[in-house]
Amino acid sequence: MVKRLQNQLKTISKNLVDLSKKVEKFSAELAKMESKKSAPAKKSTAKKAAPEKKAPAKKTAKKPAKKTAKKPAKKASSAAKPTVLDSVFDVVKRSRKGVDIATLKKKTGLQSRQLSNALYKLSKRGVIEAQSRGTYVKK
């Protein structure tokens, strides 16, 4: 029994050595790839190094502009693509008598778990309510 364990430990240690060699090879390849990518970047920063003497005032002015430019971009992307909650609420809102789960699945294309989570969140927010079991209406 002890000999078997010792043999297994030896094979495991050999496998670990092989794996560590492979990891070292991959890390060396990654380092080469990163150095190739960073080499052109260094050249471009070397060209921009001379104008940087005047740049400190420009950099401070650009930072707020970048932040304000990013925020509307996020709003535009969220407005273009409705969320799961929005799509479920739209279907419930359009229905006068209420919508059952089967209809919600067909109209939204969501899976059961996604649909139940969305219905739970919407009901907790107080936007919809359960008319009866499995039927939801807008409050």
C-alpha positions as CSV (number, residue, x, y, z in Angstrom):
1,M,0.0,0.0,0.0
2,V,2.8,2.4,0.9
3,K,4.7,1.5,-2.2
4,R,1.7,2.2,-4.4
5,L,1.3,5.6,-2.8
6,Q,4.9,6.4,-3.3
7,N,4.7,5.5,-7.0
8,Q,1.6,7.6,-7.4
9,L,3.4,10.5,-5.8
10,K,6.3,10.1,-8.1
11,T,4.1,10.2,-11.2
12,I,2.3,13.2,-9.9
13,S,5.5,15.0,-9.2
14,K,6.7,14.2,-12.7
15,N,3.5,15.5,-14.2
16,L,3.8,18.6,-12.2
17,V,7.3,19.2,-13.4
18,D,6.1,18.8,-17.0
19,L,3.2,21.2,-16.4
20,S,5.5,23.8,-14.9
21,K,7.8,23.6,-17.9
22,K,4.8,24.1,-20.2
23,V,3.7,27.1,-18.2
24,E,7.1,28.6,-18.4
25,K,7.1,28.2,-22.2
26,F,3.7,29.9,-22.4
27,S,4.7,32.7,-20.2
28,A,7.9,33.2,-22.3
29,E,5.8,33.3,-25.4
30,L,3.4,35.8,-23.8
31,A,6.3,38.0,-22.8
32,K,7.6,38.0,-26.3
33,M,4.1,38.9,-27.6
34,E,3.7,41.7,-25.1
35,S,7.2,43.1,-25.9
36,K,6.2,43.1,-29.6
37,K,3.0,45.0,-28.8
38,S,4.7,47.4,-26.4
39,A,7.6,48.2,-28.9
40,P,5.3,50.2,-31.3
41,A,3.7,51.9,-28.4
42,K,7.1,53.1,-27.2
43,K,7.8,54.5,-30.6
44,S,4.6,56.4,-30.6
45,T,5.2,57.8,-27.1
46,A,8.6,58.8,-28.2
47,K,7.2,60.9,-30.9
48,K,4.7,62.5,-28.5
49,A,7.3,63.1,-25.8
50,A,8.3,66.5,-27.2
51,P,4.8,68.1,-27.1
52,E,4.2,66.8,-23.6
53,K,6.0,69.9,-22.2
54,K,3.0,72.0,-23.2
55,A,0.5,69.2,-22.5
56,P,-0.1,69.3,-18.7
57,A,-2.7,72.1,-19.1
58,K,-4.3,70.2,-22.0
59,K,-4.4,66.9,-20.1
60,T,-6.3,68.4,-17.2
61,A,-8.8,69.9,-19.6
62,K,-9.2,66.6,-21.5
63,K,-9.9,64.4,-18.5
64,P,-13.3,65.9,-17.7
65,A,-14.2,65.9,-21.3
66,K,-13.5,62.2,-21.5
67,K,-15.6,61.4,-18.5
68,T,-18.6,63.4,-19.8
69,A,-18.2,61.8,-23.2
70,K,-18.3,58.2,-21.7
71,K,-21.5,58.7,-19.7
72,P,-23.8,59.6,-22.6
73,A,-22.4,56.7,-24.6
74,K,-23.5,54.3,-21.8
75,K,-27.0,55.9,-21.7
76,A,-27.3,55.6,-25.4
77,S,-26.4,51.9,-25.4
78,S,-28.8,51.1,-22.6
79,A,-31.6,53.1,-24.3
80,A,-31.0,51.2,-27.6
81,K,-31.2,47.8,-26.0
82,P,-34.1,47.2,-23.5
83,T,-33.3,45.2,-20.4
84,V,-35.1,42.0,-19.5
85,L,-37.2,43.9,-16.9
86,D,-38.2,46.4,-19.5
87,S,-39.3,43.8,-22.0
88,V,-41.3,41.9,-19.4
89,F,-42.9,45.1,-18.1
90,D,-43.8,46.2,-21.6
91,V,-45.7,43.0,-22.3
92,V,-47.5,43.2,-18.9
93,K,-48.3,46.9,-19.5
94,R,-49.9,46.3,-22.9
95,S,-52.2,43.7,-21.5
96,R,-55.5,44.8,-20.0
97,K,-56.7,41.6,-18.5
98,G,-53.3,40.4,-17.4
99,V,-50.7,38.1,-18.9
100,D,-49.9,34.5,-18.0
101,I,-46.5,33.0,-17.9
102,A,-46.8,31.1,-21.1
103,T,-47.7,34.2,-23.1
104,L,-44.8,36.1,-21.4
105,K,-42.4,33.3,-22.5
106,K,-43.6,33.5,-26.1
107,K,-43.5,37.3,-26.4
108,T,-40.2,37.9,-24.6
109,G,-38.4,34.8,-25.6
110,L,-37.0,34.3,-22.1
111,Q,-36.4,31.1,-20.2
112,S,-38.4,30.2,-17.2
113,R,-35.7,31.2,-14.7
114,Q,-35.1,34.6,-16.3
115,L,-38.8,35.2,-16.4
116,S,-39.5,34.3,-12.8
117,N,-36.6,36.5,-11.7
118,A,-37.9,39.4,-13.7
119,L,-41.4,39.0,-12.4
120,Y,-40.1,38.8,-8.8
121,K,-38.1,42.0,-9.2
122,L,-40.9,43.9,-10.9
123,S,-43.4,42.9,-8.2
124,K,-40.9,43.9,-5.4
125,R,-40.6,47.3,-7.1
126,G,-44.3,47.6,-7.0
127,V,-44.8,48.0,-10.7
128,I,-46.8,44.8,-11.3
129,E,-48.9,42.5,-9.1
130,A,-50.1,38.9,-9.4
131,Q,-53.8,39.0,-10.3
132,S,-54.0,35.2,-9.7
133,R,-51.4,32.5,-9.6
134,G,-49.4,32.8,-12.9
135,T,-51.2,35.9,-14.1
136,Y,-49.7,39.4,-13.8
137,V,-51.1,42.9,-14.3
138,K,-49.8,46.4,-14.1
139,K,-50.5,48.2,-10.8
